Amino acid sequence: MESQGIAVESECRSGECGQCKVNLLAGSVKPLIEVDIELKAGEILPCCCVPGSDFLITL
């Protein structure tokens, strides 16, 4: 996201703090690691996932 000029709050960049949490509105992502952060339905941590398809998020 950063390489595309999209600023997202982050601190740890490893799925530990949850500051980068965003809502996935459409599409899919693939997690790279299992995280201990509790996520609600539709929430993702972009710091530790990659696109599975085109997707739409809200910050």
C-alpha positions in Angstrom: 0.0 0.0 0.0 2.8 2.4 0.8 4.4 1.9 -2.6 1.1 3.1 -4.1 1.0 6.2 -1.9 -1.6 4.9 0.5 -0.8 5.9 4.1 -1.9 3.5 6.8 -1.1 3.9 10.5 1.3 1.2 11.6 3.7 0.6 14.3 4.9 -3.0 14.3 4.5 -4.1 10.7 4.2 -7.7 11.9 0.5 -8.2 13.0 1.1 -7.5 16.7 -0.2 -4.0 17.3 -3.4 -3.9 15.1 -2.9 -0.2 14.2 -3.1 -0.9 10.4 -6.5 -2.7 10.7 -8.8 -1.8 7.8 -12.2 -3.1 6.5 -12.2 -5.4 3.5 -15.3 -4.4 1.5 -14.8 -6.5 -1.6 -12.3 -9.1 -3.0 -10.0 -11.3 -1.0 -6.6 -11.4 0.8 -4.4 -14.2 1.8 -2.8 -14.0 5.3 1.0 -14.5 5.5 1.0 -15.3 9.2 -1.5 -16.1 12.0 -2.1 -13.1 14.2 -3.2 -12.8 17.8 -5.2 -9.6 17.2 -8.9 -10.1 17.5 -10.5 -9.1 14.2 -14.2 -8.5 13.5 -15.8 -9.9 10.3 -14.4 -8.1 7.3 -11.3 -6.6 9.1 -7.8 -7.4 7.9 -4.3 -6.4 8.8 -2.7 -5.3 5.6 0.8 -5.5 7.1 0.6 -9.3 7.1 -1.5 -10.3 4.1 -1.3 -10.1 0.3 -4.0 -9.6 -2.3 -5.9 -12.8 -3.3 -7.8 -10.8 -6.0 -8.6 -7.2 -6.7 -10.0 -5.7 -3.5 -11.6 -2.7 -2.0 -10.9 -1.5 1.6 -11.8 1.4 3.8 -9.2 3.0 6.1 
